[in-house]
Amino acid sequence: MKASDVKKGNVVEHDGTVYQVRDIERSAPTARGGNVTFRFTMYSIPGARKYDLSLRADDDLREMDLVRRAANFSYMDGDAFVFMDAEDYTQYLLSPELVGDNAGYIVEELEGYYVQLIDDAPVGLQVPTSVVLTVVDTAPEMKGSSATKRNKPAKLDTGIEVQVPEYISVNEKVWVNTLTGEFAGRA
């Protein structure tokens, strides 16, 4: 496909790496005969590494077919995460490198996960924007210091650590925003 035909959200291949286009800037020179250029802000799949690319309007990019399949977390197979397709029960084995920082947001019996596939091979995992996790370790609340809002670290059941308000105690369920990695409220 021509660079001028690329839209936000398209998945393209450049130099052997697959990217998703997040932003496009078009610049038209004021001089006669100048070429229109497109500046793409793209993120690699998997890994989400940012990459900026500038192309002329008639340069070619190869479009990839990215399929998103709703899936549920089933179990761990060694270090790998096994997800089962919600429709046809196909099992996808995702390596820890593929899951990356999202590993702390994977819990059983939660919907909203999507396995991203290119040519039927898993290349990424999309997690829900917020998940409910249980606090397994945190400092006790300090009595008499409730006039100021203070946070304290709390370790959650998946192994990640977030800052929570002082009134949160062990065994409480909390919402965690997966985009920011921050406490989002009691569950």
C-alpha positions in Angstrom: 0.0 0.0 0.0 1.2 3.6 -0.7 2.2 5.7 2.3 -0.6 8.2 1.4 -3.2 5.4 1.9 -2.0 4.4 5.4 -4.5 5.2 8.2 -4.2 5.3 12.0 -4.5 1.8 13.4 -3.1 0.1 10.3 -0.5 -2.7 10.9 2.4 -2.5 8.5 5.8 -4.2 8.0 9.0 -2.1 7.7 12.5 -3.6 7.6 11.2 -7.0 8.8 9.5 -5.6 11.9 5.7 -5.3 12.3 4.4 -2.0 13.6 1.0 -0.5 14.4 0.5 3.1 13.2 -0.6 5.4 16.0 -0.2 8.9 14.5 0.3 10.4 11.0 1.6 13.8 10.2 1.3 15.1 6.6 3.6 17.9 5.4 3.3 19.5 2.1 6.2 21.7 1.0 5.4 25.3 -0.1 7.9 25.1 -3.0 6.7 23.9 -6.4 7.6 20.4 -7.3 8.2 19.5 -3.6 7.2 16.0 -2.5 4.5 15.5 0.1 5.9 13.6 3.1 4.2 11.5 5.7 5.7 11.1 9.2 4.4 8.0 11.0 4.6 7.4 14.7 4.5 3.6 15.1 4.9 1.0 17.8 6.3 -2.4 17.3 4.3 -5.6 17.7 5.2 -7.2 20.1 7.2 -5.0 22.4 5.5 -1.6 21.8 8.8 0.1 21.0 8.2 3.6 19.5 9.5 4.1 15.9 9.3 7.2 13.8 9.3 6.9 10.0 9.2 9.5 7.2 8.1 8.5 3.7 7.1 10.2 0.5 3.5 9.8 -0.6 4.2 7.2 -3.3 6.6 5.0 -1.1 5.3 1.5 -0.4 4.6 -0.2 2.9 3.4 -3.8 3.3 0.1 -4.0 5.1 -0.2 -6.9 7.6 -3.4 -8.6 8.6 -3.6 -8.4 12.4 -6.4 -10.4 14.0 -7.6 -9.9 17.5 -9.2 -12.9 19.2 -11.0 -12.7 22.6 -9.3 -15.2 24.9 -9.3 -16.2 28.6 -6.2 -17.0 30.7 -6.2 -20.8 31.4 -2.9 -21.7 33.1 0.9 -21.4 33.2 2.9 -24.0 31.3 6.3 -23.5 32.8 7.1 -19.8 32.1 4.6 -19.5 29.3 1.0 -18.2 29.6 -1.7 -20.3 28.0 -4.8 -18.5 26.8 -7.9 -20.2 25.3 -9.9 -18.6 22.5 -13.3 -17.7 23.8 -15.1 -18.8 20.6 -13.3 -21.9 19.2 -11.3 -23.0 22.2 -7.9 -22.8 20.4 -5.0 -22.6 22.9 -2.4 -19.9 22.4 1.0 -20.3 24.2 2.4 -16.9 24.9 6.1 -16.5 26.0 7.0 -14.2 28.9 8.8 -11.9 26.4 5.6 -11.6 24.4 3.5 -10.8 27.4 6.1 -8.4 28.9 4.9 -6.0 31.6 1.3 -7.2 31.2 2.2 -10.3 33.2 1.2 -8.6 36.4 -2.3 -8.0 35.1 -3.2 -11.6 34.1 -5.7 -13.3 36.4 -8.0 -16.2 35.9 -11.8 -15.8 35.3 -11.5 -12.3 33.8 -12.8 -11.4 30.4 -11.3 -8.7 28.2 -8.0 -10.2 27.1 -7.3 -10.2 23.4 -4.5 -12.3 21.7 -3.2 -10.5 18.6 -2.4 -12.9 15.7 -0.5 -12.4 12.4 -0.7 -15.5 10.1 -2.3 -17.5 13.0 0.8 -16.9 15.2 0.4 -14.9 18.5 2.4 -11.7 18.4 0.9 -9.7 21.3 -1.5 -9.6 24.2 -4.0 -6.8 24.9 -5.2 -6.6 28.5 -8.3 -5.0 29.9 -7.9 -1.3 30.9 -8.4 -2.2 34.6 -8.3 -5.4 36.6 -9.2 -6.4 40.2 -6.3 -7.7 42.2 -5.9 -8.7 45.9 -3.5 -7.0 48.3 -1.3 -9.7 49.9 1.2 -7.4 51.8 1.1 -3.8 52.9 1.9 -1.8 56.0 -0.9 -1.4 58.6 -2.8 1.9 58.7 -1.3 4.6 61.0 -4.0 5.8 63.4 -4.5 9.5 63.8 -2.8 10.5 60.6 -5.9 10.7 58.4 -5.8 14.5 57.9 -3.4 14.1 55.0 -3.7 11.8 52.1 -0.7 9.5 52.1 0.0 6.5 50.0 1.9 3.3 50.9 3.3 0.5 48.8 1.2 -2.7 48.5 2.2 -6.0 47.0 -0.6 -7.6 45.0 -1.4 -11.3 44.3 0.2 -11.3 40.8 3.5 -10.0 42.2 3.3 -6.4 41.1 3.5 -3.5 43.6 1.4 -0.3 43.5 0.9 2.7 45.7 -2.4 2.5 47.6 -4.1 4.9 50.0 -3.3 4.4 53.7 -6.7 2.9 54.5 -6.2 -0.2 52.3 -5.4 -3.3 54.2 -4.2 -6.9 53.5 -6.8 -9.2 51.6 -8.7 -6.2 50.2 -9.5 -6.3 46.5 -8.5 -3.2 44.5 -8.9 -2.0 40.9 -5.6 -1.3 39.1 -5.4 0.7 35.9 -3.3 -1.4 33.5 -2.4 1.6 31.3 -0.8 3.6 34.2 -0.1 0.8 36.7 -1.8 2.8 39.4 -4.5 2.2 42.1 -7.9 3.0 40.7 -10.2 2.3 43.7 -11.6 -0.4 46.0 -13.3 -3.3 44.3 
